[in-house]
Amino acid sequence: MSYCTLEDLKSAIPEDELVQLTDDVNTGDIDTYVVSRAIADADAEIDSYCGSRYTMPFSPVPVIIRKLSVDMAVYNLFTRRSVLKIPEDRQKRYDNAIRFLKDVARELISLGADAPAEPADGSPQATRTKDDRIFTLGKKSDGSAGTLDNY
């Protein structure tokens, strides 16, 4: 399942521009194979960043992932045409998408409320909160359990 569709791309850029970016044989129509390839490449790039945190492919697709897929697919279509200069706003959207995905991969940001829940496999989970700590180092021992000062 693709994260965006041809209709999503049509709402992002004018249809005549899509024709110009995809029509390699001058038929005057949008080449749906080229569009599908650009979307698949964008989705693969999204999966490569998000795969460490989420089960891929997304189902349902979070709204932000659809938006990123559109921006990245449009960028991919522009990169096919070496004679066309990539518009600055399209380059910026692509760069922002990559920056966002890197932050998702580093767990600095979340995909939001509509992000799929991470699968619970029933295995023990590590926590990193201070309240969960059992042992401490470098504090005076008051004889209570939980310190390693006497070892």
N, C-alpha and C positions, 0 to 999 in steps of 0.2 A: 504494500500500500504506500503510495506517495504521500508526502507531507503537504504538498500543494498540488493544484491542478492548473490546466491551461486557462481555465476561467479566472483563477486567482492572478495569473500573469497578465491576462487581458485587463484586469482591473488595476494593475500596477503600472502598465505602460500602454500606450495606444496600439491598437491592432495593426496599423500600417507599419509601426516600428517593429512589431513582432515579425511581420512578413519580411521586412528588410533584414532582420537578424537571423532568420531561419531559412529563407527561400534561396537555396543554392542553385536551383535549375531554372529560375525565373518563371515560375508558374503563376505568381501573383497570390499564392496562398501560404498560410502558415504551415510549415513542415512539422507535423505533430511528432515525428520520430526525433527530430532535433530538440524539440521542446522536452520530450520525455527524457532524453539523454541528459539535458541540462538539469532537469529536476532530479533525476537519479544521482547525478554527481553531487548536487547540493545535499541531498539526503544522506549520501554516503559520508560526506564530510561532517554533517551534523552527528550521525551515528558514531563516528570515530571519536568525537569529543565527549558525547554523552554516554557512551557505552560502558564507561567505568562506573557510572552511578545508577544507570537505569537499564531496564530490559529493553532491548532493541528488537524490532522497530517499535516506536510508540504506537499504542492503541488504547484509548483514543489519543489523537494527536493534540498536544497542548497548543493553545492559540499562539503563543510566542514562537513555537517551533514552526508553525505554518508561516508566520510572518518572516522568520529567518530563512526558511526554504525559498520563499518568493524572492527575497532580496538576493540570495546567493544564486538562484537559478537565472535571474535576469543578468547578474554579473557574468555568469558562465556564458550566456548567449553573447554578451558584448565581447568577451575574450576570444570568441570564435572568429571574429572579424578583425584581423590585424590592421586593416585600413581605417577602421573607425577608432577614434579615441574614446576611451571609456569616460563617460560623463563623470564629473567630479562627485556629484551626489550619489551616483551608483557605486563608485569606488568607496566612498565614505560609508555607505550602508553595508557594503560587504565587510569592510574593516571593522565596523561596529559589531556586526554579527559574529565575526571570528573572536573578537575581544569578549563578547558575551559568552560564547561557547567555552572559551578558555576558563572564564570565571566559574561556569557551571561545572566544568571538569575538576577545578580546584576546590569545589564545594564552597565557594565564596558567595554564590547566589543560588537561588532555587528557581525552578521553573514555574512556581506559583501554585495556587490552590488547585488548578486543574491538571497538575502533573500526576502521572500515575504513581501509586504507592510502590515503594521498593518491596520486593518479595521477601516474606519472612520464611526462612527455611527451618526455623525451630532450633537452630544451633545457638550456642552461647554468643552473646554480643559484648564487645568491650565498650566501656563508657569512659569518657574523658573529663568528667566533672570532678571538681575538688571534693564535693560531698561524698563521692563514692570511694575515696581513697581509704585504704586500710592501713598502710604503713606510711610513716613519714621519716625523713632524714633531717638531721641538723637541729632538732628541737630537744630541749631538756626532757628527760624522761620523768614522769611523775608516778611511774610504777604501773600505769594503766597499760592495757594491751594495745598493740598497734604501733609501737615504735621499734626501731632497729638500733637505738643508741647503745645498747648493751652488747652488741655483737661485733 
